């Protein structure tokens, strides 16, 4: 910190330090008599190193308390998601907050991008376009499959997600979009694909991720993954 800023702090704890580097001869501080010829100065000059250390600790503590959201930080927040028609699609207020690892694609990209730089205690409204949310809806990806393709005890409902495999053996998430008798329409389009997303967010906590969280690519502990 600049000297002028330190003086403002030091005035509150013992007076301004006008000579932080050296003491003019006419203002030589008094010394203790504990050791003749080697006494330590008393007064503000003598206490200056200790005060600088205390101020430094306060600055570091303040910096830790105001950590801004950036890649590699674990963020805890509450949110409410509404669609353009005003309906509430999802929210965490009144329940468990969302905990995610920033910069690791844990949440929709448009929301993650606009949360960067925010701090704990901030409240904000974030509008996310469909392209930066769950993507645009592509009807060519929908396909119809027979009811017999599912296990007999499967509880099939519109909106239910399940895991399948591509022809190359890669896992893929599909959603049931329609049920017509024995014919089921499934799609990799997210149920909110093509929708603009409107978030109301309250940021509760921002902290640095642990090495294990960075390795796994998600937050651990309450609200995150529990290994």
Secondary structure, 3 states (H helix, E strand, C coil): CCHHHHHHHHHHHCCCCCCCCCCCHHHCCCECCCCCCCCCECCHHHHHHHHHHHHHHHHHHHHHHCCECCCCEEEEEEEEEECCCCCEEEECCCCCCEEEECCCCCCCHHHHHHHCCCECCCEEEEEECHHHCCCCCCHHHCEEEEHHHCCCCCCCCCCCEEEEECCCCCEEEEEEEEEECCEEEEECCCCCCCCCEEEEEEEEEEEECCHHHHHHCCCECCCCECC
